[in-house]
Amino acid sequence: MTPDDLKVKILGIVGTPIKDGNCQYYLEQALQVVESGGHATTELIHLQDYRIEYCVGCEACLRRVHKVQKEVGLDVVPVPVKEYNCSIKDDMQIIHKKMMEADGILLAAPVYIATIPGQVKTFIDRCRTFVHDFRLRGKVAAPLTVAFYRNAGEDTALQTMALSLLAMGLTQVSFGASAVSTREGMGIPIRETRFAVKEDLVGMTLMNMAATQVAQTALQMKAGKRALEEADVSVKTGGWAPPL
């Protein structure tokens, strides 16, 4: 594969009860930034389009991971769990597959009472297998958020998503970006435009920076992995093993 052929795929996931709103627009613009670099393809999925049940805490995913670890050893990372690893058969099966196929993930959610909405937390809870099987290691991520007021929970929402992405094993390459959907973040609607976030210069600039960082780092990591393979260099990824 030549440098010109090297491509990465960035998956955008947006979670909000509102379809085609400011949060979705914010993520769409981020994905456009990613594609503008010329070395990435993108896909956007809206959690409202998928049936996602609550995690029931059955721990079937964890038991399966432990079963595989007993077969291959505790120091094998990622754990070679095959395909979907959850007892609940719903649309998370589709989303897990898309996450596995992506090189990077942008997770977007609006601020709801100083944090993320329930739909996004439910999605995060249903990604528990990745916390234990490390199958998302080597992929990069960053969060995005949109708020009605300035300083009304944007940092909390970003931190919640950032910590969750880290827990899933993703490499966090940016603290993320936030924008406001009202005039100057004062809660005053901007009637002249459907997507008020584009009037937030700071928010759009931060989004551009976060999206660019995700695309560039994903490309660098993929190119680096390929270079190591071509040089026949094996790097131990590391895992937990009991002391001798």
Secondary structure, 3 states (H helix, E strand, C coil): CCHHHCCEEEEEEECCCCCCCHHHHHHHHHHHHHHHCCCEEEEEEEHHHCCCCCCCCCCHHHHHHHHHHHHHCCCCCCCCCCCCCCCCCCCHHHHHHHHHHCCEEEEEEECECCECCHHHHHHHHCCHHHHHHCCCCCCEEEEEEEECECCCCHHHHHHHHHHHHHHCCCEECCCCEEEECCECCECECCCCCCCHHHHCHHHHHHHHHHHHHHHHHHHHHHHHHHHHHHCCCCCCCCCCCCCC
